[in-house]
Amino acid sequence: MAFEEFREAIDRVSAVFRKVPKDKKVKLVTNYDADGISAGAILARMLERDGRKYDVEILAQLKEDLIERMGGEEYEVFLFSDFGSGQLEALNRCLKGKIVFVMDHHDIQGEAEEWIHQLNPHLFGIDDDKAISGSGVSYLFAKAVDDRNRDMAHVAIIGAIGDVQENDGFTGLNCELLADAVAGGRIVVERGPRLFGLQTRDIHKLLEYGSDLKIPGVTGNESGAVAFLQGLGIDVRNGCGFRKYADLSVEERDRLIAGIVMRRQRLDRPEDILTNVYRIVGETGLFSDAKEVSTLLNACGRLDRGELGLGVCLNDAVKKREALEHMKDYRRMIVKGIQWYHRNKKGDRVLRGDNYMIVNAGSDVLHTIIGTIMSIVSKSGDFEDGFYLMGLARNPDDGLTKVSLRVTGNDPSIDLKSIVVDLVGVTGGEAGGHQFACGANIPVDVEDEFIRLAEKRFGELCVLK
Ligand SMILES: [Mn+2]
């Protein structure tokens, strides 16, 4: 029922959009993560096909002062994707007299004026956060505007993966997107090992770094990984370079899978090593693996080059090449961030309690990657389940400090979002994110207070356990 109502709303809003005169220039504003960039690309293609003039802006956050600024711009039509539902009050106030469309899946705050045409699954009681993402909502809308936009279904899948909605398959409305992408011949679903970088990582590195797929003596052990492959009769080298999983023959892949299962004999469910691989048809290398493309889009957005990500989704050959180069810079930044953490983890910038660690990186780690660094550190295996990891890094552009919170394990009773919301309620700032990964932006001068309150809160959670 809820789905039917959502579908009716999509038809209704797309009909409203089609009636907007084509001489009105559109401003498309989208979120900078993989889901937001995918949504932006789907809508950009839709606007192009519809013969409309438009400009795109990609933002890390839809802040009130930015909405205020947009109110003064020449555009009469605004299209927001992967945010907007949390900023309805500001949209109501600043964009009066404009025609506004919002394609979002985040929590709805406030109520939209009738000239704001909002599509959001929460409006229809679809609250499962794996059902559909911002790019999925944008896709269903674009498809309703013009059925030819079906050819962007694979981009919506890339976006959904970026928002961690894929878990060995899809649920909810995401299934429809996947069915469209498969029917259109753009995606083939295959099975492969639960490792990231099947297309791009050197085969021994792939196994060494596979934190989601534990292989005794191999995970976290480079020489162990090389010896393991040699033992299976799989060549690591390929002429002057290293082979990738994608380079292995079918027979070698089978041998590798069997070898991994054998090596995991003593673990829980040793055979549980395969997962879905979403192969994008007609692409090679990184671009042929939806999970890897999703990571690439995130990297583009986080280093303020979201337009490269848009180019990737729109299949622009020049932008695709540039994005790959960019990915290398991003990797370098992450490595630098991790190295900073290891150099400082015993120093006074890192506070440790029984069940928490707070990393205050200041300006030494880029604010847009502190969340990624905390995610990597949380998966290092150095912490027991239920351990809280908080990172802070300053944004020199706006005088705010970006806070990221993670927790190890997946205890369903833990809700990080509510913790951050409470803390921000005391110190000021804005909170966002999900149950197991969330963050906030706080004024630099409340950092100390925020840290003190967080320590107190984590301490209380420890006692509760
Ligand atoms: Mn999203």
Residues whose N, C-alpha, C, O or C-beta is under 5 A from the ligand:
A	BS01	MN	D35 D82 S133 G134 D163
